[in-house]
Amino acid sequence: MMNHDKSLLSKYLSGEMREDEMEQLEDHLVECETCLQQLHDLMEENETIDNYLLKKLSPEATDAFERHYFMCQTCFDEMKAQERVINALQAAKKLDLLPETTKKKARNRVPINEFIERVFGWLPRSVLVPALAALALLLIYPAWRGLFELPRKLETWQQPRANVAMLHLTAERAAGAKITLRPEDTFFVLTFYLDEIPATHAYQARLIDQSGKILWQGKKLQPVDEYGNYSLSCPTGIFSSGDYKLQITEIDTSSGKEIRSQDLPFSVELRGK
């Protein structure tokens, strides 16, 4: 991987690697910005995030992507932006904006996804996402203002969505913090604070369910600011209602020796399931 082998990145995204190979590559991605950028370019080329949100990835590729975006703020932000666009466009499909005389020709209308491809296909992806988001808002906002006659069944959709669900973890809460997730919550964010450690040390984390199964593990956690705050984006799909803990371990990277460990407990309740 030191030669920036893109074939390994393809195997990683498709979930064709062994567990030890994936861990070795993930450690390398933390150190090598070139390979990380190549991975993101490959994901964009293969439309990995879009296909993940549309549930078109294979189970192996889904697991591989979730492993990566768990700790990648870039992919987390991109996925959230893509999710907003997809949700808005799917809702826009339901809007009956044509006058009565034109409805007879509805069967001849170009599908919205084909129309978007024809009109906006020339735009770079970095411009296309915000452009489509703005377009969707322009379509939806007049409906909110009552300028179009909409079926009453759309009233529930028109209500503004809440922000991403977040839960702050602390070791002092013996019973653990609790988060309630709705069916539309595709992911949520765990936040926590960790003490500053020497440069030769690193934090590792394991997400463990109540049976003791390790759902995810990450090495060399990086804080989101200079104050020791950390965040972890979690796909809701790997959770069921129950108790969990985020196990944090301080490691001496020169010797591999474990310095100390602490558990941050929490519980999840899934509504509508």
Residue, then its C-alpha position, 0 to 999 in steps of 0.5 A: m500500500m506504500n506505493h498507493d496501490k488503487s487495486l487494494l482500495s477497490k478491494y477495500l470498498s467491495g469488502e473483499m479484504r480479510e479483517d487484518e488486511m482492512e485494519q492494516l489499510e485503515d491504519h495506513l489511511v490515517e497516515c497517508e493523505t494521498c491514499l485517502q484522497q484516492l479512496h475518496d476519488l474512487m468512491e465518487e467514481n463508483e457513486t458509493i455514497d449514493n448507492y449506499l443511501l439507495k441501498k444498492l450496495s452489496p452487504e460486503a460493500t455496505d459493511a466496508f463503507e460503514r467501517h470507513y465513514f464511521m471515522c471519516q468526517t469528509c464522508f460523513d458530511e458528503m453523505k449528509a448532503q447527499e441524503r438531503v438531496i435524495n430525500a428532497l428529490q424523492a419528495a418532489k416526485k410526489l408534488d403534482l405541479l401540473p395544471e389539470t389540462t396537462k395531467k392527461k399527458a403525464r404518462n409522457r413526462v420525462p422521469i425526474n431523474e432523467f430530466i435532471e441528468r439531461v439538464f444538469g449532467w454537465l455540472p461538476r459534482s461539487v457544484l451539482v449537489p448544492a445546485l440540486a438542493a437549492l432547486a429542490l427547495l425552490l420547488i418545495y417552498p411554494a408548496w409550503r406557502g400554499l401556492f399549489e394545491l397539494p393533497r393533504k397526505l403531504e402535510t406530514w412530509q412538509q414539516p421540517r426535519a429535525n437535525v442529526a440526533m446526537l448523544h454525549l457520553t461520559a464515564e460518570r453516567a453509570a447507567g449510561a446516556k440514552i438516545t431515541l431514534r426514529p425510522e428516518d434517522t439513518f445515522f446519529v453522532l456520539t460525542f465524548y471528551l478525552d484527556e490530552i495524552p503524550a504524542t507517543h500515545a494514541y486512543q483506540a475505541r471499540l463499540i460493543d453491544q450487550s452480548g459482548k460483540i464488537l460492532w466496530q473498532g477504530k485506531k488512532l482517534q483524532p479529536v475534532d478540536e483542540y479541547g479534546n472533544y471527539s465525535l463518532s458518526c454511527p449508522t443506525g442500521i447496525f443497532s437494535s434497541g438495547d445497551y451498548k458501550l464505547q470502550i476507550t483504550e489509551i495505547d503506547t504506540s511505541s510498545g503497544k502497551e495498554i496504559r488505561s481503559q474506560d467504558l462510556p455506556f449508552s442505550v439505544e431505543l428504536r421507534g417504529k421497529 
